[in-house]
C-alpha cells in the first residue's frame, strides 16, 4: 500500500515540476515541442484559453500579517485528449496560446507514449532557465557593493 502511495506522490511531484517549467517556457519552445509530437492526438478544449486577474498577497516582513499587494494578469486553459487525459495550463501574463500549449503538454505527459517527448522538451526548458538564472546572478554579483565601517580616528 505504501509503495502505491509513494508512486502516486512521485508522479504528482513530477507533474507539478513539469507544469511549473511549462509556465516558464517560451511560446517558441512550446510550439517547437508540439511540432515534435507525432502522431498528434486529438485535443478538445474544456475551458479557455482565457485571461483574468488574480489578487497577489504579501506578508509584512515576509511572515507577518497578510495584505493585498495588487493584481496580476494570468492565463489558463484546460484541454482533454481524445483518450480522456485532462491537462491544465496556467501562467502569469496574457498569452492564451502559451496557456493552451502548456495544457496540451500537461495532458500528454500522462500518456506513456508521449512522456519521453515531453520530458526531453521540459529538460531543455529547464536548461535554458538555469543558464538565464546563472547569467542574471553573475550580472547582479558584478554590481554588488561591499559596505564596511571605517574607524575614524580623532587624534
C-alpha positions in Angstrom: 0.0 0.0 0.0 2.8 2.4 0.9 4.6 1.8 -2.5 1.4 2.8 -4.4 1.2 6.0 -2.3 4.9 6.7 -2.9 4.5 6.2 -6.7 1.4 8.4 -6.8 3.3 11.1 -4.8 6.3 10.9 -7.1 4.0 11.2 -10.1 2.3 14.3 -8.6 5.7 15.9 -7.8 6.8 15.2 -11.4 3.6 16.8 -12.8 4.0 19.8 -10.5 7.6 20.3 -11.7 6.6 19.9 -15.3 3.7 22.4 -15.0 6.0 24.9 -13.4 8.5 24.6 -16.2 5.8 24.8 -18.9 4.6 28.1 -17.3 8.2 29.5 -17.7 8.7 28.2 -21.3 8.6 30.5 -24.2 5.9 30.2 -26.9 8.6 29.2 -29.4 9.8 26.3 -27.2 6.2 25.1 -26.8 5.4 25.4 -30.5 8.7 23.5 -31.4 7.7 20.8 -28.8 4.3 20.5 -30.4 5.9 20.1 -33.8 8.0 17.2 -32.4 4.9 15.3 -31.2 4.0 12.5 -33.6 1.3 11.3 -34.1 -0.6 14.3 -33.0 -3.5 13.4 -30.7 -7.0 14.9 -30.9 -7.2 17.8 -28.4 -10.5 19.2 -27.3 -10.8 22.4 -25.3 -12.6 22.1 -21.9 -12.1 25.6 -20.7 -10.5 28.6 -22.3 -7.9 29.6 -23.0 -8.9 32.7 -21.1 -7.2 35.6 -19.3 -8.2 37.1 -16.0 -6.8 38.7 -12.8 -5.7 37.3 -9.5 -5.0 39.2 -6.3 -1.4 38.9 -5.2 -1.0 38.8 -1.5 2.1 39.6 0.6 3.1 39.4 4.2 4.5 42.2 6.3 8.2 41.4 6.9 7.8 38.1 5.0 5.9 36.3 7.8 3.6 38.9 9.4 0.1 40.0 8.6 -1.2 39.4 5.1 -2.0 42.3 2.8 -3.2 42.7 -0.8 -0.2 43.7 -2.8 -2.0 44.2 -6.2 -3.5 42.3 -9.1 -1.6 40.2 -11.7 -2.8 39.1 -15.1 -3.0 35.3 -15.6 -4.0 33.0 -18.4 -5.3 29.5 -18.1 -6.6 26.7 -20.3 -7.9 23.1 -19.8 -7.9 20.5 -22.5 -8.9 16.9 -22.9 -7.2 14.4 -25.1 -9.4 12.0 -27.1 -8.1 9.2 -24.9 -9.5 11.0 -21.8 -6.5 12.7 -20.1 -7.1 16.2 -18.9 -4.4 18.8 -18.9 -4.2 22.3 -17.3 -2.1 25.2 -18.2 -1.8 28.4 -16.1 0.7 31.2 -16.2 1.4 34.8 -15.5 0.6 37.1 -18.4 -2.0 37.2 -21.1 -0.6 34.7 -23.6 -3.6 32.4 -24.3 -1.8 30.3 -26.9 1.0 29.6 -24.4 -1.6 28.5 -21.8 -3.3 26.2 -24.3 0.0 24.6 -25.3 1.0 24.2 -21.7 -2.3 22.4 -21.0 -1.7 20.1 -24.0 1.7 19.1 -22.7 0.3 18.5 -19.2 -2.2 16.1 -20.7 0.4 14.5 -23.0 2.8 13.7 -20.1 0.1 11.5 -18.7 0.3 9.2 -21.7 3.2 6.7 -21.7 3.8 7.0 -25.5 4.3 10.8 -25.2 6.0 11.0 -21.8 9.6 10.9 -23.1 8.9 13.6 -25.7 7.5 15.9 -23.1 10.4 15.1 -20.7 13.0 16.0 -23.3 11.3 19.3 -24.0 11.0 20.1 -20.3 14.7 19.3 -19.7 15.6 21.7 -22.5 13.5 24.4 -20.9 15.0 23.7 -17.5 18.5 24.0 -19.0 17.7 27.4 -20.6 16.2 28.7 -17.4 19.3 27.6 -15.4 21.6 29.4 -17.9 19.4 32.6 -17.7 19.4 32.4 -13.8 23.2 31.9 -13.7 23.7 34.9 -16.1 21.4 37.1 -14.0 23.2 36.1 -10.8 26.6 37.0 -12.4 25.2 40.3 -13.5 23.8 41.0 -10.1 27.1 40.0 -8.4 29.0 42.4 -10.6 27.0 45.3 -9.2 27.4 44.3 -5.6 28.8 46.8 -3.3 30.5 45.7 -0.1 30.0 48.2 2.7 32.4 48.3 5.5 32.8 50.6 8.5 35.8 52.7 8.6 37.0 53.8 12.0 37.7 57.5 12.0 40.5 58.4 14.4 40.1 61.5 16.4 43.7 62.1 17.5 
